[in-house]
Amino acid sequence: MELLRGEENVSNPYRALQGLNRPGRRRDRRRKLRWRFVFLMLVGTASIVSTILSIVALMNTEEHTTNKLPAPEERTVHRIAFGSSTAYDYSPQPVWSHGIIPSDPDAWIWLGDMAYMDGPRVNCEAMPAHKHCNCTSDWLHQAPNSCMAGDVDHALSRVQAQLANPDYAQFLAFMCPGHRAKGLHPPTGPDPKICPRRIFGTYDDHDYSWEHGNKRLPHKDEIKQIFLDAVGEPTSSPRRNRGRGIEWKYTLNEFIKGKEVDIFLLDERYNRDTLPCHVRKSFCRDVVLPNLDHQEYAWCLDFLQGGELGTGSCCDKDDLIFYGWCLEATNKKNPLYAEACDPSSSRFGSRSLTVDAAGHLHEASGSAVIDGRAESPFCEVLGREQRLWLQDTVSQSEAPLKLIVSSSVVLGNPKPQMCGRTSGGNVECICTGDDWECYKPAQLQLLHLLSEARGCVVVLTGDFHYSDIRVLRPDLQPYAPHYQSVNLNYPLFQVMASGLTTSTGTNFSCEGDPVGLRDHPECNFVRGPSFGMVEVEWDDADPIVRLQIRDGNTGAVRLESNFTLSTCGAVSGGYKES
């Protein structure tokens, strides 16, 4: 306020001088200066005390953890925590100290959106003209919240901000005690010698630096390195090799026979095809193009009319083959039918297939391979190389428990949803635009693969900004037609843990479950900050696996589903809620 009064007095210098020459005014000014000095001293002292307390807390956390934990080779992992979506902004993240650390996890898995690399560093509502908010929207950038998509320097700054967050620093001290003294920040998460409570992770769209991003991202190898640095992936890791994604398998309890947990980290961005044409064709054509002033949908022009060939960037393989050639009855006797049309077949997608101008299906060659359009006979999420890797490694895995880490939701809402309105009526879309429901042939192939795995399989996912537990069950279910009645021998669970902070743990109203996939009543999901936990009671004669959604503010269990490892089937009273 003194500064403001001083500015006002500049317009009348005589009045300012007159006021300063009055003894009472001089005493008032000295008194205010003394109080301001005292106030600044108190603030400075509080800041120093806060910093000291933070350092002491970190030291106590590290000392307590170091003294508590046995040598890595002597430990059995019982509790695996996981989550996604930190915060768009730079607000505190108490979930680490209030929820996750008190839950005492033996390991942590990032499901994606560790940092919002494409997000602005300012509040765009308050500063709409800022360069982070004000850009021309196109297929890559979208004003106001994704103007910085694909910007390597900006991505690095956002990751550095997350690593500097004091709440997250306390979590790292808990998981990896003494890592700063070793000159490692961030610590080498997967290394049990550095992090007795190991840290793993894969990215989603925002820590890939592009909302709903796919294989077209410029500088994706540089962005990949930034993310792997952030989670502490070893510098020698094959995940860092150029020209490939970050998919990998890690094993917990590796040297304890019968208690192994295989973690399959999927990369669902690096080789992901663009969105299939049929998924948004009518929406873009009928809703967006007549109203091109909607900048947030500028990508529709590229979707329908852009791309390398100028005929649209959308992936047309599903339309041409799975929903085209495969639906013609005469083609069912074709020797290539299983490869092109049957997701339950081990031969599905094993070769590059394409449909020629005459409507004949054959193995791709020449330009059909060079332009990359025929890497698979369907629109991919994983890419052909990663998909075949997953098929081999899952089939070879003997671990009694397998965790499939999918940053995109595998089991979403398979029913069409209204996404726009025209003068002729409502326009429906068949998925959110980014989950596996948009890539139906790829989704069905994945579900069939997981249904044939030895041991029990759980899908861990995030992204939707609320948390719930869903399950595909054997036999005929209301949702069976949407998934070609996948031949399951046991329930296949999906635990979605999304929204670690108040800015991403959105307080939705009842989020519908129209086909009954939830393992709890339809409206029972967790709003607000939350994270997931897999607990295994290894010491039981028939170990029980507890799948949990926990409150981010307290660590309390909010939802839980249980099954036994011998059958992968739900135990009596298999779920609870609070």
N, C-alpha and C positions, 0 to 999 in steps of 0.2 A: 504493500500500500504506500509506503514512503516513496518508492520509485515512481509510482503512478502520480502521486502529488507533485513530485519534482518535475515530471513531464508537463503537467498542467501549468506549473508556474513559469515555464520557459516562455509562454506567450505574454507574460507580464513580469519582466525582470524587476521592475521597481517594487512590485508587491512581494516578490521572492526575497529581495534584499531587505525590505522593510520587516518582513516576518523574522528573518534570521537575526536582526539587530535587537529584537525584544528579549530581555533577560528571561522571561517566563518560557518563551519558545525555546531558548537555548537549553534551559534545564529540562524541558520536555524531550527535546531531541537527544540530550545526553542520556536521559533515563531510558528512552526507547532503544538507543544504541546498546546500552548495558544489557537490557533484557534480550535484545537480538543476539548479542554475544553469548549470553547464558544459554539461550535457546539453541544456538548453533553448537555450543559445547555439549549440551545434553544430547542433541541429535547425533553429533559425531561420536560421543561416548557410546550411545545406544548402538550405532552402526558397528563400532569396534567390538562391543560386547557380543553383538549378534554374530559377527564374523568369527570371534573366538569360540563362541558356543557351537557354531557350525563345524569348526575345525575339531573341537573337542568331541562333538557327536560322531564325526567321521572317525576320529582316532579310537573312541570307545567302541564304535561298531566294528572297526577292523580288529581291535584287540580281542573283543568278545568273540568274534567270528573265528579268528585265528586259533584261539585257545579251545574253541568248541569243536572244531572240525577235525576228524581223523585224517590220515593220509588218503589221497584220492583212491588208491587201489583197495583200500579197506572199506570204502563207503558203498552202501547200497542206496541207489536213488529211489525214493518213495514218492516224492511230490514234485511235479513238473508244472510250473506256472507259465502262463502265456497271455498275450493280449495284443491289441493293435490300436492305432489312432491316438496319438498323444494330444496335441493341441494346435489349432491354427495360429494362435497368438503366442505370447511369451509369458503367460501367466504361470503361477506356481503349479506344481504337479504333486500334491500330497499323497496321491495313490501309492507312491513308492514307500514312503515312511509310515503311512497310516494303514495301508492295506496289504501290500505285497510282503514287505520285510516281516511284519508280525505273523504272516502265514507260513514263514520258515520254508520257502521252496528250496529244493535241491538243484533245480535248473530253471532257466527261463528261456522262452522261445518268442522272438518277435514274429508276429504274423503279418506285419506290414504297417506302413505309415508311422514309422519311428519318428520321422520329421517331415514337415510339409515343405519339401524342397521347392515346389512351384508356387508356394504362397507368398504374398507380399510381406514386406517387413514393416509396413505401416497399416493403419486402420483406413481402409479405402472409403468407408462412409464419411470419415472426418477429412480425408485428403483425396478426393476423387480425381484430382488433376495430377497426382504423383505418378511418376513413370512406372512404378510397380503396379498401378491400377488402371492407367489410361493407355490403352494400346488398341491397335486394330485387330479385331478378332479374326482368326482364320482356323485352319485345321489343327494347328498346334497350340496357338495362344487363344485365351478367352478372357475378355475383360469382364469384371475387374479383378477376379481372384486368381487367374492363371496366366497373367501377362509374362511371368518369369519362367514359364515352362521351358525346359531344356537348357536353361542358362547355367553353365557349370560353376561359375564363380558364385552365383547366388545360391545354388544348391549347397555348395561348401559352407557358406555363411550360415545357412539354416541348420545344418548338421552341427556346426560348431556351437551354435546357440543351445541346441538340445544337450550336447555334452557338457556345457557350462551350467546347465540348470542344477541348482543346489540339491533339489530333491532327488534327481536322477543320480547325482554324484554320490549321495548317501547310499543309494541302491547299489551302485558299482562297488563302493567300499565294502558293502555287506557280501556281495557275491564274489569279489576278487580282492580280499584284504591285502594291503601292502603293495598294490599295483603301482601307485604313484611313486613310492620309494624305489621301485624298480625301473622308473622312467617310462612306464607304460600307461598312457591315457589317450584313448580308451584302452582298457586291458584286452589281452588276447582271449576273447570270450570262450572259444571251444577248448582251450588248453587247460586241463585240470590242474596243472602245476601252477598256473597263474590264477585261474578261477576255479577253486574247488567246487563252487556252485556254477556250473558252466552256463554260458550264454550263446544261444544260436539265433539265427534269424534269416528271413527272406523279405524282400521288399514288396510293396503294393504300388498303386499308381502314383501316390503323392511322393513317396521316397524313391520313385523312379523318375520324378520330376515332370510328370505329365498326367493330369487327371484322365482316367480311362485309357492310359497310354498303351501302345502296341509297338511292334517291331520297327516302325518308321521313325522312332525318336532319333534326332541327330545327337551325336556325341554320347550314345548310350553306353559305350565302354568306359568313358570317363565318369559318367554318373554311377555306373556299377562299382567302380573302384571307390568312390566316395562312400557309398553305402557299406561296402565291405570293410572299409577303414573304420566306419562308425560302430559296427558290431564287433570289431576286433578280429576279423578273419585273418589267420596267419598270412604273412607276406608270400609264403611259398605255396599257398593253397591253389589247386587247379581251378577253383572257382574264379580266380582272377584272370585266367587266360582270356585273351582277346578272341572275339568271334564265337563265344558261347555264353550261355546264361549262367546263373548262379545255383542251379540245382545241385543237390548233394545229399548223401546219406550219412548221418552220424549215429553211433550206437552208444547208449547208456548201459551201465552194468555189463560192459563188454566181456569181462572175465568171470562173470557169475552165471554159470550154466542154469538155464531155465528162468532167468530174471532179466534177460536182455530187453531193451526197448529200442527199436529202430525208429529214427526220426528222418522222414523223407521231406527235405526242404525243396519245394517246387519253385521254379521261376515261371511266372505266368505273364511276363511282359516282354522279355527280350526277343522271343520268336513268335509272339502272339500275332495271328492274322488280324487284319482290320475287321470291324464288325460285319457280320454277314449281311448281304444286301437286303434280304427279305425282312430282317429285324426292324429296320427303320425306313424302308423305302417309301411306304405310304405316308408315314409321318412327315418325312422331309419334303416329299412331293406335294402333299395336300395341305399341310399345316404351315410349314416353314417358308417355302419358296414364295407363296403369295404375300408373305409378310416379312420381307428381307430386312426390315428395320430391327428385327430381333437379333442383336449381335451375338447372343449366347449360342445361337444355332448356326453361326456362319460356317461351321464344319459341314453342314448339309450340302453346301455347294460343292465342296470337295468330294463328299460321299457319293453324290449323284453324277457330277460332271468333271471331277478332277482326277488326281492320280497320274501315274506315269504315262498312261495311254490316252488320257483325256476323256475316258468313258466312265469315270467314277472310280473312287478308291475302295469302295466296299468289296468285301470278299464274296465272289459269286460261285464258289465251288459247291457250297451246300445246295444252292438253287439248281445248278446244272446236274449234279449227280445224286445226292441223297434225296432231294425233293423233286428231282426230275427223272433222270435215267432209271433210278432204282424203283420208281413207282410204276413203270411200264411192265405189265405182267409178262410179256414175252422175254424180258431180260433176266427173269429169275433162273433160267436154265443156263445163263451165260457163265463160263468158267470164272469170270472175274466178279461175279455177283457178291460173294462173301467178302472179298477184299474191299469192295466199294460200298456195300449196303448193310452188312450184318455186324453191328458193334460188338456182339458177343463172340465173334470169331477171332481167334488168335491171328488170323491173316488180315484182319481189318486194318486198312491204312498202311500195310507193310511195304507197298510200292507207290511210286508216283503215277497216278492215273489221270487221264483227261478225256473229255468228250470232244470229238472233232466236229467240223461243220455239218457233217452228214448225220450226226447224232450217235456215232459209234464210240464206245468206250475202249480205250487201249492204253498201254503204258506210255507215259510221256517221254518225249525225246526232243532233241534240238531246242528250238526257241521256247517250247513249253516248259522246259526245265530251266533254261537260262534266265527267264524273267521271274522265276521263283513262284509262279502261280500254281504249280502242280507239285509242290513238295509233299503234299498229302491230298487224298481225294476228298477231303472235307476241310472246313475252316478250323484252324488249330488254336488252342490256348497255349499248349506247351511247345509246339513245334515237333516235327517228326523225330528228330534225333533224341530230344528229351523224352518223348513219349515211349520210344522203343527202349531207352535206358530204364525208365520207370517200370515198364513191363518186365524186363529182365530182373531188375533188382528186387522188386516185390515178390516175384515168383520164386526167387532164390532165398529170400529172407526166412530164417527159422526162428526169429524172435517171437515170443508169445504175444507181444503187444507191438503194434505198428501205428505210428502217428503220422498221418499225411498232412503236411502243413501247406494249406492252399490259401493264398492271400485273397483270392476271389471266392465268393460263396458258391459252393457246389450245389447245395439243395436250397433253392430260393423259392420263388412263387412261380410254378409252371403254368398258371392260368393267365390268359391275356388280361391286360390292365389298360384302362383309358389313359392315354398320354397326350391327347390333343382333341380339338373340336373344330369342325368346319361347318359351313352352312348346310352341308348334307348330313351332318350328324357327328357322332363321336368317332375318333380314330383310336384303335387299340394297338398296343405294343406288347410283345410276348415276353419281355424281360426288362430289367432295370437299365440295360445298356452296357453292363460291365460284368455280370456274373455268368456262371457256366450255363445257366438256362438259355442264354443268347446263342450258345454254341452247342446245340442239342446233340449232333452226332459225336462230338468230342466228349460231351458229358456222359452219354450212354456208354461209350467205350471205356471211360474211366471207371464208372460204376460197375461194369461187368468185370473189369480187371480186379478191382478191390474185392468183389464178391467171391473171387476164386483164390484169394490169398490164404496162406496157412496162418493160423493164429487169429487174433482179434485186431480189427482195424478201426481206428477212430480218425475222422477228419477234423482238423482244427482250422478254424477260419475266423475272419473278422469283417472289416469294411463297412458294415451296415449302420454302425453307430448305435446299436443296442445289442444285447446279449441274450441268447437262448440256446436250447438244446433240441435238435431235430433228429429223427430216426427213420430209416427205411426198414420195414419189417418184412419177414418172409410171408409167403402166401398172399392171397388176394386182399389188397387194401384199397381204400378210396383213391390213393394216388398212383396205384400200380399202372394204369394206362399211360400216365405221363412219363413213365420210365421204362416202357416196354416190358413191364413185369420182370424186372431184373431178377435172375435166378439166385436169390440169396439163401445161404445156408444158416445165417444168423443175422440179427439186427445190425445195421450199419449206422453208427451214430455220427452226428456232426455237432461239434460244440463251437458256437460262434461267440467270441469274446471281443467286443468292439466298443471303444470309447473309454479311454483311461482317465480323461479329465472332464471338467464341467463343460468345456467348449465343444467336445466331441461326443460325450455321453448324453445324447439328446433325450429330452423328456417327451417321448412320443406318447400320443394317445394309443388306444388299442391297435396294435399292428397286426392285421388279420393274418390268418393261417388257413386259407380256403380249402386246402386239400388234406389237412390234418397231419402235417409232418411233425409238429411239435410233440415232444414227449411229455409235455405238461398241458394244461388247458390252454385254449387258443390265445387268450390275452395275457398269459403268464410268461413274460419276458422281463429282463432287467433293464430299467432306464437309469441314466446317470452313470457316473464313473464305476467301472467294473473290470474284472479280469477273470481268466479261467484257471482251473487247476485240475490236473489228473493225479489222483492219489491211488496208489496200489498197495494193498495190504499183503505184501509178499509172504509174511510169516503164517498166513492162514493155510490150511491144508488145500483149499481151493481158493486161490487169491481173488479178492474182490477188487474191481476197478471202479473208482468213484469219479464221475465226471461232474465238475462243479463250476458254477458261476458264482463269484464272490464279490461282495460289496467293496468298491474301491476306497471308501472312507473308513471302513472298519475291518475288512478282511473276513467278515461273517459270510457263511454260505447262504446264498439266496435261492439257488436252484441246484438240484443234484439228481443224477441218474446213475444207476449202478448195474454192473454185470459181472459175472464170474469168468475167469480166464479159461476154465475147462470147456465151456460151451459158448462163450461170448453172448450168452443169453441173460436177460434181466433177472435179477434176484427178486425174491418176494419183497413187495413194497419197494420196488426198484426206483422210485423217484420221490423226491420231497421238495417242498418249497417253503419259503419263509417270507 
